[in-house]
Amino acid sequence: MSDEKKVIVYSTTNCPWCHKAKDFLKEQKIAFEDINVENDEKGREAMIEKSGQMGVPVINAKGTIIVGFDEPKIRTALGI
């Protein structure tokens, strides 16, 4: 499945905003791939390439890159 069709959350283990973002997606019954950039070097490189950021979370919502947990932007990107 291409990045334009799915949701990817780039996160770290102890990031509270990452947990909020993932909990929100679960509550909305949105399937997503969680890439922990602490130990996934390729995932970290992809996150930085897509967002220009090193902070987490970075959410790829069907091709729209959202830095941080921004619920209105996530809702808009996913049409919910």
Residue pairs with C-beta under 8 A, 6 or more apart in sequence:
3 60
3 62
3 63
4 62
4 63
5 62
6 31
6 32
6 33
6 60
6 62
7 25
7 30
7 31
7 32
7 33
7 59
7 60
7 61
7 62
7 78
8 32
8 33
8 34
8 35
8 59
8 60
9 18
9 21
9 22
9 25
9 32
9 33
9 34
9 35
9 57
9 58
9 59
9 60
10 35
10 37
10 43
10 44
10 46
10 47
10 51
10 56
10 57
10 58
10 59
10 60
11 18
11 19
11 21
11 22
11 34
11 35
11 36
11 37
11 56
11 57
12 18
12 36
12 37
12 38
12 56
13 36
13 38
15 56
15 57
17 56
17 57
17 68
17 69
18 56
18 57
18 69
20 69
21 57
21 59
21 69
21 74
22 32
22 34
24 69
24 71
24 74
25 32
25 74
28 78
28 80
30 78
30 80
35 43
35 46
35 47
36 43
37 43
37 44
37 47
37 56
47 53
47 56
47 58
48 54
50 58
50 60
50 65
51 58
51 65
51 67
53 67
55 67
55 68
57 67
57 68
57 69
58 65
58 66
58 67
59 65
59 66
59 69
59 74
60 66
61 73
61 74
61 77
61 78
62 77
62 78
64 73
64 77
66 73
66 74
66 77
74 80
